Structures are given as C-alpha cells and as structure tokens.
Amino acid sequence: MKVRETEAQISGVVPLLLALYYRCVSGKPLPVNSPSPLCNNIHSCKHHHVYKQVLSQVARLNMTAQDLFNTYLTCQGAPFSTHLDDICNPNDTYFPAFAVNRTSTEKEIMVALYKVFAFLNASLGNITRDQHKLNPKAENLRNQLINTTKTTRGLISNLTCLLCSTKYNVSQVDVTYG
C-alpha cells in the first residue's frame, strides 16, 4: 500500500521536474540578496511631508480611540461594559512592546511604531470580522472600526515609506502576532 502512495507522489513530481528541466515552465530561483517585500513598490517619498502625515495620523487615532472604545463596550453589553477590569487583564495582552526612550534613535522609534501599528492593523481586522458576526446591527461600531483601520493602513504605508527611505534604510521588520 505504501509503495503505491510513494509511486503516486513521485509520478506527480517527475513531470514537473522534467518541465522545469526543459524550461517549459517559467520560473526562476529568488536571488539570495533580494530586497524585502516591505520595500517593494515604494517610491521615493518626501521625508518631511510623510513624517508630518505620520504625526497627524497618530494624533487622529489618539483622538478617536476613546470614542471607539466606548462604542465597542456599549455594543458588547454586560459584563464587558460593567466589569471590564475583571474580564480583561492587561498583563495577558500580547501587544508588541514599545521599548523606546529618550536615547532611542529616530530609526528605532520608526521601527517600534511600525511593529505596533502592524499589530494593531491585524487586530482591527480580526475585531471587525468578529463584530460583523457577533453584532450585525452595530453599524456605527463597524464604521468606526473600518475608519480606524483605514487610518492605520495609511499610517503603515507612511511608516513603510520612511523605513525604506535612504535615511533609515530598513528593509525588513519582524512583527510577532500573539
């Protein structure tokens, strides 16, 4: 029985190898020192202008955060709206650390911001998807989540532009999700 399974697996691989050998299939190995996908399709950006946009987008997210949080709690209802501290333990979160201080370089700050907002963007996507199922009538909440996600995506785009610029020259940022 195992011999037949192995033969079946090999019989599927052999034609592919022959096609590659005779170059019937277009394909090529990736170069060893290829640029990271982070910087693909990034054109030169005006550092000063993009930096101002980043500051503006962070300020906007900060201004709308409390309203979004209150709307979220209202839509969840009890016990979330009444016993939040008992349900949500801040020590159990997997949010990336924002380990910057006064001695951190601008580059370190930009990388830390990128990590935080990439994580936030993924979280917002999951929350929006879940709320669509859990609270289908909570249109205001979904709209706020969608708008926040749009701002976060714009922020990530601007941070990517800055990181890929010659000033910072960062081509890869590892973001851990939970």
Contacts in CASP RR format, 6 or more apart in sequence:
PFRMAT RR
TARGET T0000
AUTHOR 0000-0000-0000
METHOD contacts of the structure
MODEL  1
MKVRETEAQISGVVPLLLALYYRCVSGKPLPVNSPSPLCNNIHSCKHHHV
YKQVLSQVARLNMTAQDLFNTYLTCQGAPFSTHLDDICNPNDTYFPAFAV
NRTSTEKEIMVALYKVFAFLNASLGNITRDQHKLNPKAENLRNQLINTTK
TTRGLISNLTCLLCSTKYNVSQVDVTYG
16 25 0 8 1.000
18 24 0 8 1.000
19 25 0 8 1.000
20 27 0 8 1.000
35 171 0 8 1.000
36 171 0 8 1.000
36 172 0 8 1.000
38 160 0 8 1.000
38 163 0 8 1.000
38 164 0 8 1.000
38 170 0 8 1.000
38 171 0 8 1.000
38 172 0 8 1.000
38 173 0 8 1.000
39 160 0 8 1.000
39 163 0 8 1.000
39 164 0 8 1.000
39 171 0 8 1.000
42 160 0 8 1.000
42 161 0 8 1.000
42 164 0 8 1.000
44 165 0 8 1.000
45 158 0 8 1.000
45 161 0 8 1.000
45 162 0 8 1.000
45 165 0 8 1.000
47 162 0 8 1.000
47 165 0 8 1.000
47 167 0 8 1.000
50 158 0 8 1.000
50 161 0 8 1.000
50 162 0 8 1.000
51 162 0 8 1.000
53 158 0 8 1.000
54 113 0 8 1.000
54 155 0 8 1.000
54 158 0 8 1.000
54 159 0 8 1.000
54 162 0 8 1.000
57 151 0 8 1.000
57 154 0 8 1.000
57 155 0 8 1.000
57 158 0 8 1.000
58 113 0 8 1.000
58 155 0 8 1.000
60 151 0 8 1.000
61 148 0 8 1.000
61 151 0 8 1.000
61 152 0 8 1.000
61 155 0 8 1.000
64 144 0 8 1.000
64 147 0 8 1.000
64 148 0 8 1.000
64 151 0 8 1.000
67 144 0 8 1.000
68 144 0 8 1.000
68 145 0 8 1.000
68 148 0 8 1.000
71 140 0 8 1.000
71 141 0 8 1.000
71 144 0 8 1.000
72 127 0 8 1.000
72 141 0 8 1.000
73 80 0 8 1.000
73 81 0 8 1.000
73 84 0 8 1.000
74 81 0 8 1.000
75 131 0 8 1.000
75 135 0 8 1.000
75 138 0 8 1.000
75 141 0 8 1.000
76 135 0 8 1.000
79 86 0 8 1.000
79 87 0 8 1.000
80 87 0 8 1.000
94 176 0 8 1.000
94 177 0 8 1.000
94 178 0 8 1.000
95 116 0 8 1.000
95 119 0 8 1.000
96 112 0 8 1.000
96 115 0 8 1.000
96 116 0 8 1.000
96 119 0 8 1.000
96 175 0 8 1.000
96 176 0 8 1.000
98 112 0 8 1.000
98 113 0 8 1.000
98 116 0 8 1.000
99 112 0 8 1.000
100 108 0 8 1.000
100 109 0 8 1.000
100 112 0 8 1.000
104 112 0 8 1.000
106 168 0 8 1.000
107 168 0 8 1.000
107 170 0 8 1.000
110 159 0 8 1.000
110 162 0 8 1.000
110 163 0 8 1.000
110 168 0 8 1.000
110 170 0 8 1.000
111 163 0 8 1.000
111 170 0 8 1.000
111 173 0 8 1.000
113 159 0 8 1.000
114 156 0 8 1.000
114 159 0 8 1.000
114 160 0 8 1.000
114 163 0 8 1.000
114 173 0 8 1.000
114 175 0 8 1.000
115 173 0 8 1.000
115 175 0 8 1.000
117 152 0 8 1.000
117 155 0 8 1.000
117 156 0 8 1.000
117 159 0 8 1.000
118 156 0 8 1.000
118 173 0 8 1.000
118 175 0 8 1.000
119 175 0 8 1.000
119 177 0 8 1.000
120 152 0 8 1.000
121 149 0 8 1.000
121 152 0 8 1.000
121 153 0 8 1.000
121 156 0 8 1.000
122 177 0 8 1.000
124 145 0 8 1.000
124 148 0 8 1.000
124 149 0 8 1.000
124 152 0 8 1.000
125 145 0 8 1.000
125 149 0 8 1.000
127 145 0 8 1.000
128 142 0 8 1.000
128 145 0 8 1.000
128 146 0 8 1.000
128 149 0 8 1.000
131 138 0 8 1.000
131 141 0 8 1.000
131 142 0 8 1.000
131 145 0 8 1.000
132 142 0 8 1.000
135 141 0 8 1.000
135 142 0 8 1.000
162 168 0 8 1.000
163 170 0 8 1.000
163 173 0 8 1.000
164 170 0 8 1.000
164 171 0 8 1.000
END
